[in-house]
Amino acid sequence: MLSVAQAMQRRGSAGVPLPVVYPSLAARGANICRSQLTLIVAPPAAGKSMLSMNLLARMNVPALAFLLDTNELTASARFAAILTGESFTRVKTAIIDGGGDTYRQRLLRDMPNVQASFHAPSADDVALEMEAYEQRFGLPPEVVLVDNLGNQTSQFGDEWAVLKALTLEYDQLARSTQAAFICCHHTTDLESAEPAQRTKILGKISQYARLILSVGFNAETGEFKIAIVKNTEGRTDAAAEHPVILHADPARMLLVEPQLPMPEMQQGAWNFPVPAG
């Protein structure tokens, strides 16, 4: 038991925001913080992975990614596309054809402490991999990505009960390790390009996450909308009526603020601008 003053002194890094990637989200108080669970939710193929991978690639902090909904080739090509501005298809083809050394060097240079795991059936597996990360690098990861929760729960009969237990476990793991947890999850399969309301999250698992971002993507306009449907440290838009709007080009895994120019596709010619502050 601690007094409030003692808690302030012994807080460690609990609650400290990770580096800002999208200032428009930060301006609304939607910061991804250590010791907290963040959910990114959307229908299938609406951009959950694109957002989470851009966050991970651009935060520049030690990270551990559980990429349970993809494979090694696709994941490495996506991250390389984010870093270089090239198309995902071009990068993937080059790797298959034996020309992937340039991308490998770029990944080693710009994401040296981002480790990936492609198999984690349970939260226990996630905890074990976190321990292995700390043994290898001397410090635990500052951010842990799980993409997505459905891959850890679909084999169970009572999937919704398991989902609630899983999010509670990740919330507690975030608290005990002081890592920021980002978990991707599905909403109902809507035909709209608008972000889903909080009530549309499958399993209704909004209790334990401190921040929930609901994503919608319009392929015709390139608008990538992020609604802050839960935020314990800022304004909540549960009905998803006032989203932040980014610009996206999924072919290049490109996701930027709308005031920034969409760069032309040139090999190795583009890097993300560093946000002010």
QUIWO-V182601 format. One record per helix or strand of 3 or more residues. SS is the DSSP state (~ for helix, > for strand). FROM is the first residue (numbers start at 1). LEN is the number of residues. Records with the same first field share a line. If there is no record, write none. Layout:
SS: FROM-LEN + FROM-LEN
//
This chain:
~: 4-6 + 23-4 + 48-12 + 72-13 + 88-9 + 101-10 + 123-15 + 150-4 + 159-19 + 198-3 + 250-3
>: 37-6 + 63-5 + 114-4 + 143-5 + 180-8 + 211-7 + 223-9 + 244-6 + 254-4
//
